[in-house]
Amino acid sequence: MGIQIRTNEAKESSIPGVFACGDVARVPHSVSLAVGDGAWAGAQLHRSLVWPES
């Protein structure tokens, strides 16, 4: 299955500001799940830039 990156519920990796989604962050590999993950990761990335946690 390849290397998987562990993420939290916001798709953020253990490195602050680095997000992962799609095939690298979830099993099973599926186009529809990857698209959904990408949309969610993008929204969470935007949130982290607009409202950064102190």
N, C-alpha and C positions, 0 to 999 in steps of 0.2 A: 504494500500500500504506500510505501514511501515515508518520508519524515513528516511528522505532524507537529504543529506548533500549538502549545497549550495557551488558551485565551480565557479571559473572564467573560461574564455575560455581555459586556460591552465590546467584545472582540479585541480587547487590548492585550498585548503580550506582557511578559514580565518586564519588558523594557518600556518605561514610560514614553508615551507618544508613538509607539509602534503598534499597529493594528494588523491582524491577520484574518483572512476569511477564505471561503471556498474550499477547494481541495486540500490546501495546506493546513487548514484548521479543523476539518471535520471529515468523518467517515459516515456514511457511504459517499462516494464521489458521484455527484449529480449536478447537471447544469442548473436545474431550477433551484436547488438548495444553494449553489454557489452564487447565483444571482441575488437571491434573498439575503444571503450572508453579506454580499458586497454592499447592498443597499443599507443594511443595518450598520455595518462597519463605517460606511461613509457618514451616516447620520450621527453616529457616536463620535467620530473624528471631528465633525463640525461642532458638536456640542462641547468637546474638550477644548477647542480653540476659542469658542465664543465665551464659555463659562468655565475657565480653568479652575481647578480645585487648588486651594492654597495649602 
